[in-house]
Every structure is written in structure tokens, then in C-alpha cells.
Amino acid sequence: MIKACQGGHKELVRCLVSAGISPDLPLTVAPEGVLSPISLALSYGKLEVVQLLCEAGARKPAHMVRSSL
């Protein structure tokens, strides 16, 4: 999942999610914390993968959630 998210391999990510891999699976630990598939795809600018993960029910990182204030 790490390489698929980094490389923007949307169809591979779709296959992994369809096979039961959680779109919220913690992938790696970085200085800023644990990276999820969606945060990793965001950091590499792979917006099609981000959209696919959102559609699959991935939790959005805090910086993607708009405040209602």
C-alpha cells in the first residue's frame, strides 16, 4: 500500500481496498506521527488516490477537515 499510494497507482490501491485492506491502515511512523494511506498520498500529491481513499471511507487527516466555525 505504501508504494501504491506514493506512486499514485490508483488501480492497485482500489484492488487492495477491494481485497479488504483498510483505507485507514497505519503505514509508517514519521516524525510528525503515524502516516495513513491518505496522508501519504496527499504528501506525494496523488489526488486521484486521495479521492479513491475518501470514497472507500478513509478518515480524513485533521488538516483536510473543514471547521464548522
C-alpha positions as CSV (number, residue, x, y, z in Angstrom):
1,M,0.0,0.0,0.0
2,I,2.9,2.4,0.7
3,K,4.3,2.2,-2.8
4,A,0.9,2.3,-4.4
5,C,0.0,5.5,-2.5
6,Q,3.4,7.1,-3.1
7,G,3.3,6.3,-6.8
8,G,-0.3,7.2,-7.4
9,H,-1.2,3.7,-8.5
10,K,-5.0,4.2,-8.2
11,E,-6.0,0.8,-9.6
12,L,-3.6,-1.0,-7.3
13,V,-5.0,0.9,-4.3
14,R,-8.5,0.1,-5.5
15,C,-7.6,-3.7,-5.7
16,L,-6.0,-3.6,-2.2
17,V,-9.0,-1.9,-0.7
18,S,-11.4,-4.3,-2.5
19,A,-9.3,-7.2,-1.1
20,G,-10.0,-6.0,2.4
21,I,-7.0,-3.8,3.2
22,S,-8.3,-0.9,5.4
23,P,-8.0,2.5,3.8
24,D,-7.0,3.7,7.3
25,L,-4.3,1.1,7.9
26,P,-1.3,2.8,9.6
27,L,1.6,2.5,7.1
28,T,4.6,4.1,8.7
29,V,5.8,6.2,11.6
30,A,7.2,9.6,10.7
31,P,8.5,12.4,12.9
32,E,5.0,14.0,12.6
33,G,3.3,10.8,13.6
34,V,1.8,7.7,12.0
35,L,1.1,8.1,8.3
36,S,-2.1,6.7,6.9
37,P,-2.6,5.9,3.2
38,I,-4.5,9.1,2.6
39,S,-1.9,11.3,4.3
40,L,0.9,9.6,2.4
41,A,-0.9,10.1,-0.9
42,L,-1.5,13.7,0.0
43,S,2.1,14.3,0.8
44,Y,3.1,13.0,-2.7
45,G,0.3,15.0,-4.4
46,K,-1.6,11.9,-5.6
47,L,-5.0,13.4,-5.6
48,E,-6.7,10.6,-7.5
49,V,-5.6,8.2,-4.9
50,V,-6.8,10.6,-2.2
51,Q,-10.2,10.7,-3.8
52,L,-10.4,6.9,-4.1
53,L,-9.4,6.5,-0.4
54,C,-12.1,9.1,0.6
55,E,-14.7,7.2,-1.4
56,A,-13.6,4.0,0.3
57,G,-14.3,5.6,3.7
58,A,-10.8,6.6,4.8
59,R,-10.8,9.1,7.7
60,K,-9.5,12.5,6.6
61,P,-6.4,13.9,8.3
62,A,-7.2,16.8,10.6
63,H,-5.8,19.4,8.1
64,M,-8.4,18.2,5.5
65,V,-11.4,18.6,7.7
66,R,-13.1,22.0,7.5
67,S,-14.2,23.6,10.7
68,S,-17.8,24.5,11.1
69,L,-16.8,27.7,12.9
